[in-house]
Amino acid sequence: MSMLTPPGMGGKYRITGDKYPRMRRSRRRGRLALAAVASAAALGLIGWGTLQLIDVFTGGGKKAAAAGSKADCGTRATPSASAGAAVPEPRRITVNVFNATSRSGLAKQTADELKKRGFKIGDVGNATKEYDKKVKGTGMLLGPASSLNTSLPVLATQLGTAERRTDAARKGTDIDLVLGNGFKTLTTKKDADKALAKLAEPQPASTSSKKTC
């Protein structure tokens, strides 16, 4: 009986020979597995590169164009159909001239000049206590709410530095010109005529936001 045979066992269970069974994997099998993994990785890289090239020469340009279109798609200002409100001529505007300063005769002198420039003249005299000696600037233009974008800007061409105010409770269409402590003279007729001509020009259409895509 061989020394490798356990005690009490014999016959077909006898172990003969002087070599133990091999328990390690074959080196050749491990190398084959490693080679298969490397080949699969190489094929994957080649396939990915091929897809990238195909995308560049075919669909990539379309995707880029689509992305560019979405990027360019934004809100742009485009002209609308509405036009600015027409302004009245000076001869259709009645101006009341009031003197809020301590200088006498200033209201009449100013009213006479405005009349020469085509405006209608209404009341002329001293300002009420509400404004007397209280207007520190060159003057104040006061009119009804309806005059904000009509007659008020027309009179403002004659004294561009004057403050503009509207009174919703005011009746009629007259405009008050209250001369302040800083008043010296009206805007020169040449400059006033230029401002008036520019004001009378057709107003550019207002812009509205519109998506371009």
C-alpha positions as CSV (number, residue, x, y, z in Angstrom):
1,M,0.0,0.0,0.0
2,S,1.3,3.4,-0.9
3,M,2.0,6.0,1.8
4,L,-0.6,8.2,0.1
5,T,-3.4,5.8,0.8
6,P,-5.3,6.7,4.0
7,P,-5.5,3.9,6.6
8,G,-8.4,1.5,6.1
9,M,-8.9,2.3,2.4
10,G,-7.8,0.1,-0.3
11,G,-8.9,-1.3,-3.6
12,K,-10.3,1.2,-6.0
13,Y,-9.6,4.0,-3.5
14,R,-5.9,3.3,-3.4
15,I,-3.7,6.2,-4.5
16,T,-0.7,5.2,-6.3
17,G,2.2,7.2,-7.5
18,D,4.3,9.8,-5.9
19,K,2.7,13.0,-7.3
20,Y,0.0,15.2,-5.8
21,P,-2.9,16.5,-7.9
22,R,-2.3,19.9,-9.4
23,M,-4.6,22.6,-7.8
24,R,-3.5,25.7,-9.8
25,R,-5.1,27.1,-13.0
26,S,-3.2,26.7,-16.1
27,R,-1.1,29.7,-17.0
28,R,-2.1,29.3,-20.6
29,R,-5.8,29.6,-19.8
30,G,-5.2,32.9,-17.9
31,R,-3.2,34.3,-20.7
32,L,-6.0,33.5,-23.1
33,A,-8.6,35.3,-20.9
34,L,-6.4,38.4,-20.6
35,A,-5.9,38.5,-24.4
36,A,-9.7,38.2,-24.9
37,V,-10.3,41.2,-22.6
38,A,-7.7,43.3,-24.3
39,S,-9.1,42.5,-27.7
40,A,-12.6,43.5,-26.6
41,A,-11.3,46.8,-25.2
42,A,-9.5,47.6,-28.4
43,L,-12.5,46.8,-30.5
44,G,-14.6,49.1,-28.2
45,L,-12.2,52.0,-28.7
46,I,-12.2,51.5,-32.4
47,G,-16.0,51.4,-32.6
48,W,-16.3,54.6,-30.4
49,G,-13.8,56.4,-32.6
50,T,-15.7,55.3,-35.7
51,L,-19.0,56.6,-34.3
52,Q,-17.4,60.0,-33.5
53,L,-16.1,60.4,-37.1
54,I,-19.6,59.4,-38.4
55,D,-21.2,62.0,-36.1
56,V,-18.8,64.7,-37.3
57,F,-19.4,64.1,-41.0
58,T,-23.1,63.5,-40.7
59,G,-25.3,64.3,-37.8
60,G,-22.9,66.4,-35.8
61,G,-23.3,69.4,-38.0
62,K,-27.1,69.2,-37.8
63,K,-27.0,69.0,-34.0
64,A,-24.6,72.0,-33.8
65,A,-26.9,73.9,-36.1
66,A,-29.9,73.0,-34.0
67,A,-28.0,74.0,-30.8
68,G,-27.0,77.3,-32.5
69,S,-30.6,78.0,-33.5
70,K,-31.8,77.5,-29.9
71,A,-29.0,79.7,-28.6
72,D,-29.9,82.4,-31.1
73,C,-33.6,82.1,-30.3
74,G,-34.3,84.9,-27.9
75,T,-36.4,88.0,-27.3
76,R,-35.7,90.7,-29.8
77,A,-37.2,94.2,-30.1
78,T,-39.1,94.6,-33.3
79,P,-41.1,97.7,-34.4
80,S,-44.7,97.7,-33.6
81,A,-47.5,99.2,-35.6
82,S,-48.4,101.9,-33.1
83,A,-47.2,105.5,-33.7
84,G,-46.7,108.4,-31.4
85,A,-49.6,110.7,-30.6
86,A,-49.9,113.9,-32.7
87,V,-49.1,117.1,-30.9
88,P,-51.2,120.3,-31.4
89,E,-49.9,123.5,-33.0
90,P,-49.0,126.4,-30.7
91,R,-52.0,128.4,-32.1
92,R,-54.3,125.8,-30.6
93,I,-52.8,126.0,-27.1
94,T,-53.9,128.6,-24.6
95,V,-51.2,129.6,-22.1
96,N,-51.8,131.4,-18.8
97,V,-48.6,133.1,-17.6
98,F,-48.1,133.7,-13.9
99,N,-45.2,135.4,-12.1
100,A,-44.0,133.7,-8.9
101,T,-40.9,135.9,-8.5
102,S,-40.4,139.4,-7.0
103,R,-39.7,141.0,-10.3
104,S,-42.5,143.0,-11.7
105,G,-43.7,142.9,-15.3
106,L,-42.2,139.5,-15.9
107,A,-45.4,137.7,-16.7
108,K,-46.6,140.3,-19.3
109,Q,-43.2,140.4,-21.0
110,T,-43.1,136.6,-21.3
111,A,-46.7,136.4,-22.4
112,D,-46.1,138.9,-25.2
113,E,-43.1,136.8,-26.5
114,L,-45.2,133.7,-26.4
115,K,-47.9,135.4,-28.4
116,K,-45.4,136.4,-31.1
117,R,-44.4,132.7,-31.3
118,G,-48.0,131.7,-32.1
119,F,-49.5,130.7,-28.7
120,K,-52.8,131.9,-27.5
121,I,-52.6,133.9,-24.2
122,G,-55.1,133.6,-21.5
123,D,-54.7,135.0,-17.9
124,V,-51.6,137.0,-17.1
125,G,-50.6,138.1,-13.6
126,N,-49.1,137.1,-10.3
127,A,-49.0,133.5,-9.1
128,T,-51.3,132.3,-6.3
129,K,-50.0,131.8,-2.8
130,E,-49.5,128.1,-3.5
131,Y,-46.7,129.0,-5.9
132,D,-45.7,132.6,-5.1
133,K,-42.0,132.7,-4.3
134,K,-42.0,128.9,-4.0
135,V,-40.8,128.0,-7.5
136,K,-37.0,127.8,-7.2
137,G,-36.3,126.6,-10.8
138,T,-36.8,128.5,-14.0
139,G,-40.5,127.7,-14.1
140,M,-43.3,125.2,-13.9
141,L,-45.7,124.0,-16.6
142,L,-49.0,122.9,-15.2
143,G,-51.9,121.3,-17.2
144,P,-54.6,118.7,-17.1
145,A,-53.8,115.0,-17.4
146,S,-54.7,115.0,-21.1
147,S,-51.9,117.5,-21.8
148,L,-49.1,115.2,-20.7
149,N,-48.2,114.0,-24.2
150,T,-49.9,116.7,-26.2
151,S,-49.9,120.5,-25.4
152,L,-47.5,120.3,-22.4
153,P,-44.5,119.1,-24.5
154,V,-45.2,121.8,-27.1
155,L,-45.0,124.6,-24.5
156,A,-41.9,123.0,-23.0
157,T,-40.1,123.7,-26.3
158,Q,-40.2,127.4,-25.2
159,L,-38.7,126.7,-21.8
160,G,-37.0,123.4,-21.7
161,T,-35.8,123.6,-18.2
162,A,-39.2,124.1,-16.7
163,E,-40.8,121.4,-14.5
164,R,-43.8,119.7,-15.9
165,R,-46.8,118.7,-13.8
166,T,-50.4,117.5,-14.5
167,D,-53.5,117.7,-12.4
168,A,-56.1,115.0,-12.9
169,A,-58.8,117.2,-11.3
170,R,-58.0,120.1,-13.5
171,K,-60.7,121.0,-16.1
172,G,-60.3,122.5,-19.6
173,T,-57.2,122.4,-21.8
174,D,-55.4,125.6,-20.7
175,I,-51.7,125.3,-19.7
176,D,-50.2,127.4,-16.9
177,L,-46.7,128.8,-17.1
178,V,-45.5,129.7,-13.6
179,L,-42.3,131.7,-13.8
180,G,-39.8,130.7,-11.0
181,N,-36.9,132.5,-9.3
182,G,-34.4,131.0,-11.7
183,F,-36.2,132.3,-14.8
184,K,-34.2,134.8,-17.0
185,T,-35.7,134.4,-20.5
186,L,-37.4,131.9,-22.8
187,T,-35.5,129.6,-25.0
188,T,-34.3,131.4,-28.1
189,K,-36.8,131.3,-30.9
190,K,-34.3,129.5,-33.1
191,D,-33.8,126.7,-30.7
192,A,-37.4,126.6,-29.8
193,D,-38.4,126.3,-33.4
194,K,-36.0,123.4,-33.9
195,A,-37.3,121.6,-30.8
196,L,-40.9,122.2,-32.0
197,A,-40.1,120.9,-35.5
198,K,-38.5,117.8,-34.1
199,L,-41.5,117.3,-31.8
200,A,-43.9,117.6,-34.8
201,E,-42.1,114.9,-36.8
202,P,-43.8,111.5,-37.0
203,Q,-42.8,109.6,-33.9
204,P,-40.9,106.3,-34.5
205,A,-42.9,103.2,-33.8
206,S,-42.5,101.8,-30.4
207,T,-40.8,98.5,-30.0
208,S,-42.3,95.3,-28.7
209,S,-40.6,92.1,-27.6
210,K,-41.0,89.2,-30.0
211,K,-39.4,85.8,-30.1
212,T,-37.7,85.1,-33.4
213,C,-38.1,81.3,-33.4
